[in-house]
Amino acid sequence: MNYFAYPEQFIWFVAPIALWILGRLWVLSRRKALAVVGQPAAIDRMLPVGLAARRRWIAFCRVLGLTMVVVAQSGPLLGSKLVEFRQKGLDAFIAVDCSLSMRAEDVLPNRMAHAKLLLGQLIERLAGSRIGVIAFAGQAYVQCPLTIDTGAAEQVLDSIDVGSVPSAGTVVGEATRVAAKGMKAGEGGPRALTLLPDGDDHRSKPLEAAKDAAALGMKIFTVGIGSLEGEPIPVIDESGKRSGFKLDKKGEVVMSRVDEKTLVEIARLTDGQYFRASSTGGEIDDLVRALQKLQQGDQKTKLFNRYENRYQWPLVVGILLLMISLIIPEQRWKM
């Protein structure tokens, strides 16, 4: 197990180490300066009684106090308690298309931004389920395995963009197979895939993949984003501005259109449902209701250890030591 919640904060241990080194250098430089003036032993007898010891205590309190503050910042995990978690029993992957055609602007501001907005709302409203994220274009990859940490899934989704998958294309079938493989690694329960592509797929056999997924008990909910008539694909230059539209080998503008027929058939084969993305995003409510119906099955209750972040203890000690270093006088108190 990890004994600290934020081990990356260990880098700040450089602060008390630097403070100690600077203190030692100051002492050495002071001794050299005194040696120039006269005999160090004679000068020490002229200084107030106990001055050197008090200075050592001041330095000790400052270095140790700062060290304890860094320990607190790292979040020491001490002690644990059993926490009950009630899982709603739904394992759900969401798969988002990352191909260049997702830059098309028939859904404002563009297909990718709109898709991430919809799927982000979906993740938020499925709290309590295990959520995973898949990115696909010419290939498909699991970006976030199934997890109950919806915040982590949302962060992964937010990091996905056009070009996150370098190979070109739209392999809907491969995204389905990757999700099915990820489900096999799970613990069972209702299984769902929300699939959001925007183009045709003629190479990964999406209908065959859908049949295999149905055999595993996975329901696929497809969301078609884009127009049926087609939309040109913007070409973005290095400065982030549109420099034109994507052209085919004949020099004609490439039009990207949603393959609604295939998406409807994928949903039908898996006893899922097809939704058409709109500018208002109202379809997300229907999608959430459809998925929540799957959640109404048997709920699973789990007990797990939650380790307690005891940052308060070293923080209090650190603050007290720093305060003590401020009130220790260099001169002895007069009675």
C-alpha positions in Angstrom: 0.0 0.0 0.0 1.0 3.6 -0.3 1.8 5.2 3.0 1.3 8.8 1.7 -1.6 10.2 -0.3 0.5 12.6 -2.3 4.1 11.2 -2.6 4.9 13.6 -5.4 5.1 16.3 -2.7 8.3 14.7 -1.4 10.1 17.0 -3.8 9.6 19.7 -1.2 11.9 18.0 1.2 14.6 19.9 -0.7 13.4 23.0 1.4 14.5 21.8 4.9 17.6 20.2 3.4 18.5 23.5 1.8 17.8 25.4 5.0 20.1 23.1 7.0 22.9 23.4 4.4 22.5 27.2 4.4 22.7 27.2 8.2 25.9 25.2 8.2 27.4 27.5 5.6 26.5 30.5 7.7 28.2 29.0 10.8 31.4 28.1 8.9 31.6 31.6 7.3 31.0 33.2 10.8 33.9 31.1 12.3 36.2 32.2 9.5 35.3 35.8 10.1 35.9 35.5 13.8 39.2 33.9 13.2 40.3 37.0 11.4 39.3 39.3 14.3 41.0 37.3 17.0 41.2 33.9 18.8 37.8 32.1 18.5 38.0 30.8 22.0 38.5 34.2 23.4 35.7 35.7 21.4 33.3 32.9 22.5 34.0 33.8 26.1 32.9 37.4 25.3 29.6 36.3 23.9 26.4 35.8 26.1 26.3 32.5 28.0 24.4 29.8 26.0 24.2 31.8 22.8 25.6 29.0 20.6 23.3 26.4 22.2 20.2 28.6 21.7 21.2 29.2 18.1 21.5 25.5 17.6 18.0 24.9 19.1 16.6 27.7 16.8 18.1 26.0 13.7 16.9 22.6 14.9 13.3 23.8 15.4 13.2 25.5 12.0 14.6 22.5 10.0 12.5 19.9 11.8 9.4 22.2 11.7 9.7 22.7 8.0 10.2 18.9 7.5 7.0 18.2 9.4 5.1 20.7 7.2 6.3 18.8 4.1 5.3 15.5 5.7 1.8 16.9 6.3 1.6 18.2 2.8 2.4 14.6 1.6 -0.7 13.3 3.4 0.5 10.5 5.7 -2.0 7.6 5.8 -2.2 6.2 9.3 -5.0 4.0 10.5 -8.0 2.8 8.5 -11.7 2.2 8.8 -14.2 -0.1 7.0 -16.4 1.8 4.5 -19.4 0.3 2.9 -19.8 1.0 -0.8 -23.1 0.2 -2.6 -22.4 -0.4 -6.3 -25.3 -0.1 -8.6 -24.1 -3.1 -10.6 -23.5 -1.3 -14.0 -20.2 -1.6 -15.9 -20.2 1.0 -18.6 -17.6 1.9 -21.2 -17.9 5.1 -23.3 -16.1 5.1 -26.6 -15.4 8.5 -28.3 -14.2 8.9 -31.9 -10.9 10.9 -32.2 -10.6 10.9 -36.0 -10.0 14.1 -37.9 -13.6 14.3 -39.0 -14.6 15.2 -35.4 -13.4 18.7 -36.2 -16.4 19.2 -38.4 -18.6 22.1 -37.3 -22.1 20.8 -38.1 -22.6 20.6 -34.3 -21.2 23.7 -32.6 -18.5 24.4 -31.7 -17.4 21.2 -33.3 -18.2 17.5 -33.0 -15.4 16.7 -30.6 -16.2 19.5 -28.1 -19.9 18.6 -28.2 -19.2 14.9 -27.8 -17.0 15.5 -24.7 -19.7 17.8 -23.2 -22.3 15.1 -23.6 -20.2 12.2 -22.4 -18.9 14.3 -19.4 -22.5 14.8 -18.3 -23.2 11.1 -18.8 -20.2 10.1 -16.5 -21.3 12.6 -13.8 -24.9 11.2 -13.8 -23.8 7.6 -13.6 -22.0 8.0 -10.3 -21.9 4.7 -8.4 -21.3 2.7 -11.5 -18.0 1.5 -12.9 -17.0 3.7 -15.9 -14.3 3.2 -18.4 -13.2 5.4 -21.4 -12.1 4.2 -24.8 -10.6 6.4 -27.6 -10.6 5.2 -31.1 -9.9 6.3 -34.7 -7.9 3.9 -36.9 -7.3 1.9 -33.7 -8.9 1.7 -30.3 -7.4 1.9 -26.9 -8.6 1.9 -23.3 -7.7 5.3 -21.9 -9.3 4.6 -18.5 -10.2 1.1 -17.2 -13.4 0.5 -15.4 -13.4 2.5 -12.2 -15.8 3.8 -9.6 -13.8 7.0 -9.6 -15.9 9.1 -11.9 -13.7 12.1 -11.3 -10.7 10.2 -12.8 -12.9 9.1 -15.8 -13.9 12.7 -16.4 -10.3 13.9 -16.3 -9.3 11.2 -18.9 -12.2 12.2 -21.1 -11.2 15.8 -20.9 -7.7 15.0 -22.0 -8.9 13.2 -25.2 -8.9 15.2 -28.4 -8.8 14.9 -32.2 -5.5 13.2 -32.9 -5.2 11.4 -29.5 -5.2 8.2 -31.6 -2.5 8.8 -34.3 -3.8 6.3 -36.9 -6.5 7.6 -39.3 -10.0 6.0 -39.7 -13.0 5.1 -37.7 -12.9 1.5 -36.4 -16.3 1.1 -34.6 -15.9 -2.7 -34.6 -12.5 -2.5 -32.9 -13.8 -0.1 -30.2 -16.6 -2.6 -29.5 -14.1 -5.5 -29.2 -11.8 -3.5 -26.9 -14.8 -2.8 -24.6 -15.9 -6.4 -24.6 -12.4 -7.5 -23.6 -12.4 -4.9 -20.8 -15.8 -6.3 -19.6 -14.3 -9.8 -19.4 -11.8 -8.5 -16.9 -14.6 -7.1 -14.8 -16.7 -8.8 -12.1 -19.9 -9.2 -14.2 -23.2 -7.4 -13.8 -25.1 -5.4 -16.3 -22.8 -4.3 -19.1 -23.1 -1.4 -21.5 -21.2 0.5 -24.1 -22.0 4.0 -25.2 -20.5 4.4 -28.7 -20.1 7.8 -30.2 -18.7 7.7 -33.8 -19.2 10.2 -36.6 -18.3 8.3 -39.7 -18.4 5.2 -41.8 -16.6 2.0 -40.9 -16.0 -0.5 -43.7 -12.9 -2.3 -42.3 -13.5 -3.5 -38.7 -16.8 -5.4 -39.2 -18.8 -3.5 -36.6 -22.0 -5.7 -37.0 -20.0 -8.8 -36.3 -18.4 -7.2 -33.3 -21.9 -6.2 -32.1 -23.1 -9.8 -32.3 -20.1 -11.0 -30.3 -20.8 -8.3 -27.7 -24.5 -9.3 -27.5 -23.4 -12.9 -26.8 -21.5 -11.5 -23.7 -24.6 -9.7 -22.5 -23.3 -6.3 -23.4 -25.8 -3.7 -24.6 -24.6 -1.0 -27.0 -26.1 2.5 -27.0 -25.0 4.4 -30.1 -25.0 8.1 -30.5 -24.7 9.5 -34.0 -23.0 12.9 -34.1 -22.9 14.9 -37.3 -25.3 15.5 -40.2 -26.7 12.9 -42.7 -25.9 15.3 -45.6 -22.3 15.5 -44.7 -19.9 18.3 -43.5 -16.4 19.3 -44.7 -13.5 18.5 -42.4 -11.5 21.6 -41.4 -7.7 21.5 -41.8 -6.0 23.3 -38.8 -2.6 24.9 -39.3 0.2 25.2 -36.7 -1.2 28.4 -35.3 -4.6 26.7 -34.6 -6.5 28.4 -37.4 -8.5 26.8 -40.1 -6.5 26.9 -43.4 -9.0 25.1 -45.6 -10.8 21.7 -45.8 -9.6 18.2 -46.2 -9.4 17.1 -49.9 -9.4 13.6 -51.4 -7.0 12.3 -54.1 -9.1 14.0 -56.8 -8.8 17.4 -55.1 -12.4 17.4 -54.0 -13.6 18.4 -50.5 -14.1 15.3 -48.3 -17.6 15.3 -46.7 -18.0 13.4 -43.4 -21.5 12.1 -42.7 -22.8 9.9 -39.9 -23.6 6.3 -40.8 -26.9 6.2 -39.0 -28.1 2.9 -40.6 -25.1 1.0 -39.1 -25.4 2.6 -35.7 -29.2 1.7 -35.6 -28.4 -1.9 -36.5 -25.6 -2.1 -33.8 -28.0 -1.0 -31.2 -30.7 -3.4 -32.4 -28.4 -6.4 -32.4 -27.4 -5.8 -28.7 -30.9 -4.8 -27.5 -29.6 -1.3 -27.0 -30.8 2.0 -28.4 -29.8 4.6 -30.9 -29.7 8.4 -30.2 -29.1 11.3 -32.5 -26.8 14.0 -31.1 -28.5 17.4 -31.2 -27.2 21.0 -30.6 -29.4 21.2 -27.5 -28.0 18.0 -26.0 -31.5 16.8 -24.9 -30.7 13.2 -26.0 -28.5 12.8 -22.9 -31.5 12.6 -20.7 -32.9 9.7 -22.7 -29.6 8.0 -22.7 -29.2 8.3 -19.0 -32.7 6.9 -18.4 -31.9 4.0 -20.6 -28.7 3.2 -18.7 -30.3 3.7 -15.3 -32.8 1.0 -16.2 -29.9 -1.4 -16.2 -28.8 -0.1 -12.8 -32.0 -1.2 -11.2 -30.9 -4.8 -11.0 -29.2 -6.4 -8.0 -27.0 -4.0 -6.2 -23.7 -5.1 -4.8 -22.4 -4.0 -1.4 -18.7 -4.1 -0.8 -16.6 -3.3 2.3 -13.1 -1.8 1.8 -10.5 -0.2 3.9 -10.2 3.5 3.6 -6.9 4.8 5.0 -7.1 8.0 6.9 -5.1 11.1 5.9 -3.5 12.2 9.2 -1.9 15.4 7.9 -3.1 17.3 10.9 -0.6 15.7 13.3 2.6 16.6 11.6 1.2 19.9 10.6 0.5 20.9 14.2 3.9 19.7 15.3 5.6 21.6 12.4 3.7 24.8 13.2 4.6 24.5 17.0 8.3 24.0 16.2 8.4 27.0 13.9 6.7 29.1 16.5 9.2 27.9 19.1 12.0 28.9 16.8 10.6 32.4 16.7 10.3 32.8 20.5 13.7 31.4 21.5 15.7 34.6 22.2 19.4 35.0 21.4 19.8 36.8 24.7 19.0 35.1 28.0 15.8 36.2 29.7 16.5 38.5 32.6 14.8 37.5 35.9 
